[in-house]
Amino acid sequence: MRLTDCHNFHDFRHLAQKRLPQPIFNYIDGGADDEVTLRRNSAAFETCDLVPNILRGVDDVDLSVETMGVKLDLPVYLSPTALQRLFHHQGERATAAAAEKFGTMFGCSSLGTVSMEELAKKHKTPQVYQFYFHKDRGLNRAMMQKARESGIKVMMLTVDSITGGNRERDLRTGFSIPFRLSLKGMLQFAAKPAWGINYLTHEKFSLPQLDAHIDMKGDTVTIGRYFTEMLDPSMNWDDVAQMQEEWGGTFCLKGVMSAADARKAAEIGCKGIVLSNHGGRQLDGSRSGFDQLDEVIQHVGNDIDVMIDGGIQRGSHVLKALSLGAKAVGLGRFYLYALAAAGQPGIERALSQLKAELMRDMRLMGARKISDLTRDNLRFR
């Protein structure tokens, strides 16, 4: 199977599975507990039908949107995700370059494998910094200062990961950083020698956002323990308000689900929220962002920019979210599979296909611009 054989989300996933050792593929692919929420994220879109309009003169279609004061050429952005150079040696460099080519936003994670400073210097496209809140308040301030010095304009605080989810696929293979694989996991790595050669012959793996502050390379701290021991489960609204004040710029909360929390975010001055369950990787059995979108929009849609992520596989999924009032839609696994399959060319092919779907579907919906999409275009089963 080659990149040219990839025509949709499932093709990229299949090629990524062929190229990655199974423990790493499962890290991308898996969710928490029974993975009910993971499956629901995509299934939620199947309960909603599009109702197109006709004869609207849709020769010219504008896909641009504005969210958190930033104009994007596409109504989708590349969500911040961790450990990208494990999936392909280009990692976040490929993600940022592809985002810039398509005129959209990308995120850099606290667990990113390329420094946010390098990416900000190289690319003009908007970059958000996904931040985890640590018990060590001095560490939080130091990391925010580094982001500010790097030129980051948007802080995206993740609020649904104060402790790690129970990802049983990773437990079975022993996947962790640094690697502590079970015998089964080691055999699965051995079955994909090309990945190992690629990993060893390129830049040494690192976590530059954290390496200056935390020893993540030794045997004392793994990714799992980072979530369970270093992040602060006592984080509350006062902490968020103080962090927002210290940041002094555009501030967004990622992981909001309830309308009450969305209202509180608006009241303390957040510019945006992302309705997200962390790709089904945290609380299994929780609602999908799309399931909650209408309720949240009804409560705060005029007061804060509402975005969603989770389960996006098609252009029609994006249009359904936009029709309910989302300002933009975050992509996660959608581009990670493409990254794993072929690096930057893979992400660009996936985004090119998604853009073509969006253009085609907008015409079929009778919509010339994103603001033409409304709830009247939807029916729920």
C-alpha positions in Angstrom: 0.0 0.0 0.0 1.3 3.5 -1.0 0.3 7.0 -0.1 -1.4 7.3 -3.5 -3.7 4.5 -2.4 -5.0 6.6 0.5 -8.3 8.3 -0.4 -9.9 8.7 3.0 -9.4 8.6 6.8 -9.6 4.8 6.9 -6.9 4.4 4.2 -4.5 6.6 6.1 -5.2 4.7 9.3 -4.5 1.4 7.5 -1.2 2.6 6.0 -0.1 3.9 9.4 -0.9 0.5 11.0 1.3 -1.1 8.4 4.2 1.2 9.1 4.2 1.6 12.8 5.1 -0.9 15.5 1.9 -2.1 17.1 2.5 -0.4 20.5 3.0 3.0 18.9 0.0 2.5 16.5 -2.1 1.5 19.5 -1.0 4.6 21.4 -2.5 6.7 18.6 -5.5 4.5 17.9 -6.6 3.6 21.4 -8.9 5.1 24.0 -9.7 4.7 27.7 -11.3 1.6 29.3 -13.8 0.0 26.9 -13.3 2.8 24.3 -17.1 3.6 24.3 -16.4 7.3 24.0 -13.8 6.8 21.3 -16.3 5.0 19.1 -19.1 7.5 20.0 -17.0 10.5 18.8 -17.5 9.4 15.2 -20.8 7.7 15.6 -22.4 10.9 16.9 -22.3 12.4 13.5 -24.4 9.5 12.1 -27.3 10.6 14.2 -27.6 13.9 12.3 -28.6 14.4 8.7 -27.8 17.3 6.4 -30.7 19.0 4.6 -29.3 20.7 1.5 -30.6 23.8 -0.3 -30.6 24.0 -4.1 -30.2 26.6 -6.8 -28.1 28.9 -4.7 -25.4 29.8 -7.2 -22.4 28.2 -5.6 -19.7 28.6 -8.2 -17.5 30.5 -5.7 -17.1 29.0 -2.2 -15.3 30.6 0.7 -14.1 28.1 3.4 -12.5 30.7 5.6 -13.5 31.3 9.3 -12.4 33.4 12.2 -11.8 32.0 15.7 -10.2 33.6 18.7 -9.3 36.6 16.6 -7.4 34.6 14.0 -8.6 34.1 10.4 -8.2 30.6 8.9 -8.4 29.7 5.3 -10.0 26.4 6.3 -12.6 25.8 9.0 -10.4 23.1 10.5 -7.1 23.3 12.5 -4.5 20.7 13.5 -5.0 20.1 17.2 -2.0 19.8 19.5 -1.0 16.2 20.0 1.9 14.6 21.9 5.0 12.6 20.8 4.7 13.3 17.1 8.3 12.3 16.2 7.5 8.8 17.5 5.1 8.5 14.6 7.4 10.0 11.9 10.8 11.5 12.2 9.5 14.9 10.9 6.9 15.1 13.7 5.6 18.6 14.4 7.8 20.1 11.7 5.6 18.3 9.1 2.4 19.3 11.0 3.4 23.0 11.1 4.5 23.1 7.5 1.3 21.5 6.3 -0.8 23.8 8.4 1.0 26.8 6.9 0.5 25.5 3.3 -3.2 25.3 3.9 -3.5 28.6 5.8 -4.7 27.1 9.1 -3.8 26.9 12.7 -1.8 24.2 14.5 -1.1 23.4 18.1 2.1 22.5 19.9 1.8 20.3 22.9 3.7 20.5 26.3 4.6 16.9 25.3 5.6 18.0 21.8 8.9 16.7 20.3 9.9 19.9 18.5 10.3 23.2 20.3 7.5 25.7 20.0 10.2 28.3 19.6 11.6 26.7 16.5 8.2 26.3 14.9 7.2 29.9 15.7 10.3 31.2 14.1 9.9 29.1 10.9 6.2 29.4 10.3 3.9 32.4 10.1 0.7 30.3 10.5 -1.0 30.8 13.9 0.3 28.5 16.7 -1.5 27.6 19.9 0.4 26.1 22.9 -1.4 23.3 24.7 -0.6 23.6 28.3 -0.9 21.1 31.2 -1.3 22.6 34.7 1.4 21.4 37.1 1.5 21.2 40.9 4.6 23.3 40.7 3.3 26.8 40.1 6.8 28.1 39.5 7.1 25.6 36.7 3.8 26.8 35.2 5.0 30.4 35.2 8.4 29.4 33.7 6.7 27.5 30.9 4.3 30.3 30.1 7.2 32.8 30.0 9.0 30.5 27.5 5.9 30.4 25.4 5.6 34.2 25.5 9.2 34.6 24.5 8.7 32.1 21.6 6.0 34.3 20.1 3.0 32.2 21.0 -0.2 34.2 20.9 -2.8 31.6 22.0 -2.6 29.6 25.2 -4.8 26.5 25.2 -5.1 25.0 28.7 -6.1 21.4 28.8 -8.6 20.9 31.6 -9.7 17.3 31.1 -6.4 15.6 31.9 -5.6 16.3 35.6 -4.9 12.6 35.8 -4.1 10.0 33.1 -6.9 7.9 31.5 -6.8 4.1 31.8 -5.5 3.2 28.3 -5.4 -0.6 28.5 -3.9 -1.1 25.0 -0.8 0.7 26.3 -0.8 -1.4 29.5 -0.8 -4.6 27.5 2.2 -3.7 25.4 4.1 -1.8 28.1 4.2 1.3 26.0 5.7 4.3 27.9 8.3 7.0 27.5 11.0 5.9 28.0 10.2 2.5 26.5 9.5 -0.3 29.0 8.0 -2.9 26.6 6.6 -6.3 27.5 7.9 -9.2 25.5 4.9 -9.0 23.3 5.6 -5.3 22.7 9.3 -5.9 21.9 8.3 -8.6 19.4 5.9 -6.1 17.7 8.7 -3.6 17.4 11.0 -6.2 15.9 8.3 -6.9 13.3 8.7 -3.3 11.9 12.5 -2.9 11.5 12.1 0.0 9.0 10.6 2.1 11.8 13.5 1.3 14.1 16.1 2.2 11.5 14.3 5.4 10.8 14.0 6.2 14.5 17.7 5.5 15.2 19.1 7.4 12.2 17.4 10.7 12.8 17.5 13.3 15.5 17.4 11.9 19.0 14.0 11.8 20.6 13.3 14.6 23.1 10.5 16.6 24.7 11.9 20.2 24.4 9.0 21.9 26.1 9.7 19.9 29.3 13.3 19.0 29.1 14.5 22.3 30.4 12.3 21.8 33.5 11.8 18.1 34.1 14.0 15.0 33.5 11.7 13.1 31.1 14.5 11.0 29.6 15.6 9.0 32.7 13.9 6.1 34.4 12.2 8.2 37.1 9.4 9.8 35.1 7.3 8.2 32.4 4.5 9.8 30.4 1.9 7.9 32.6 3.5 9.1 35.8 3.8 12.6 34.4 0.0 12.7 34.2 -0.6 11.0 37.6 2.1 12.6 39.7 3.0 16.0 38.3 -0.3 17.4 37.1 -2.4 19.1 39.7 -5.9 17.5 40.3 -6.7 20.4 42.7 -6.8 22.9 39.8 -9.9 25.1 40.1 -11.5 28.1 38.5 -9.4 30.5 40.6 -6.2 28.9 39.3 -7.4 29.3 35.7 -8.4 32.9 36.2 -5.0 33.6 37.7 -3.2 31.8 34.9 -5.2 33.8 32.3 -4.3 37.0 34.0 -0.6 36.1 34.1 -0.7 35.1 30.4 -2.3 38.4 29.4 -3.2 37.2 25.9 -5.7 35.0 24.1 -6.7 32.2 26.4 -8.7 29.0 25.5 -9.9 26.0 27.6 -9.7 22.6 25.9 -11.8 19.8 27.5 -14.9 21.8 28.4 -18.1 19.7 28.1 -20.9 21.1 30.2 -22.9 24.3 29.4 -22.3 25.5 33.0 -18.5 25.3 32.6 -18.7 27.0 29.2 -20.6 29.9 30.9 -18.0 30.1 33.6 -15.2 30.2 31.0 -16.9 33.1 29.3 -17.4 34.9 32.6 -13.7 34.8 33.5 -12.7 36.2 30.1 -11.7 33.1 28.0 -11.7 33.9 24.3 -12.5 30.3 23.3 -13.3 26.8 24.4 -12.9 23.4 22.8 -15.6 20.8 23.5 -13.4 17.8 23.8 -13.1 14.4 25.6 -9.5 14.1 24.6 -10.2 11.8 21.8 -12.0 9.3 24.1 -8.7 8.8 26.0 -9.7 10.1 29.4 -13.2 9.5 30.9 -14.8 6.6 29.1 -18.6 7.0 28.8 -18.5 10.8 28.5 -20.4 12.7 25.8 -18.9 13.6 22.5 -18.2 17.2 21.6 -20.7 17.1 18.8 -23.4 15.7 21.1 -22.9 18.6 23.5 -22.4 21.3 20.9 -26.0 22.5 20.4 -26.6 22.8 24.1 -23.4 24.8 24.7 -24.0 27.1 21.7 -27.5 27.9 23.0 -26.0 29.0 26.4 -22.8 30.8 25.4 -22.6 31.0 21.6 -22.7 34.8 21.5 -20.2 35.2 24.3 -17.3 32.9 23.5 -15.8 31.1 20.5 -16.9 27.4 20.7 -14.9 24.8 18.8 -15.0 21.0 19.0 -12.7 18.1 18.3 -13.0 14.3 18.3 -14.1 11.8 15.7 -13.8 14.0 12.6 -13.3 11.8 9.6 -15.2 13.5 6.8 -15.9 16.9 5.4 -19.6 16.3 6.1 -18.7 15.9 9.8 -17.1 19.4 9.7 -20.1 20.9 8.1 -22.5 19.4 10.7 -20.4 21.0 13.5 -20.3 24.3 11.7 -24.0 24.3 11.1 -24.6 23.9 14.8 -22.4 27.0 15.5 -18.9 25.8 16.0 -16.3 28.4 14.9 -13.8 25.7 13.8 -13.2 22.0 14.1 -10.0 20.4 15.5 -8.4 17.4 13.8 -6.3 14.9 15.8 -6.1 11.3 14.6 -7.1 12.5 11.2 -3.7 14.0 10.6 -1.7 11.7 12.9 -2.4 8.7 10.8 -1.4 10.7 7.7 1.8 11.8 9.5 2.6 8.2 10.4 1.9 7.1 6.9 4.1 9.5 5.0 5.2 12.6 7.0 4.5 16.0 5.6 3.3 14.7 2.2 0.8 12.5 4.1 -0.7 15.4 6.0 -0.9 17.5 2.9 -2.6 14.8 1.0 -5.1 14.3 3.8 -5.8 18.0 4.0 -6.1 18.4 0.3 -8.7 15.6 0.2 -10.6 17.2 3.1 -10.6 20.6 1.4 -11.9 19.0 -1.7 -14.7 17.3 0.3 -15.6 20.6 2.0 -15.8 22.5 -1.3 -17.9 19.7 -2.9 -20.2 19.4 0.1 -20.6 23.1 0.5 -21.8 23.3 -3.1 -24.1 20.3 -2.6 -25.5 22.1 0.5 -26.1 25.3 -1.4 -23.7 27.3 0.8 -21.3 29.9 -0.6 -19.7 30.7 2.7 -19.5 29.1 6.2 -22.0 31.6 7.7 -24.6 30.2 5.2 -24.7 27.0 7.3 -27.2 27.0 10.0 -29.1 24.7 12.3 -31.9 24.7 9.7 -29.6 22.5 7.5 -29.7 19.7 10.1 -32.2 17.1 11.3 -31.5 14.8 14.2 -32.8 11.2 14.2 
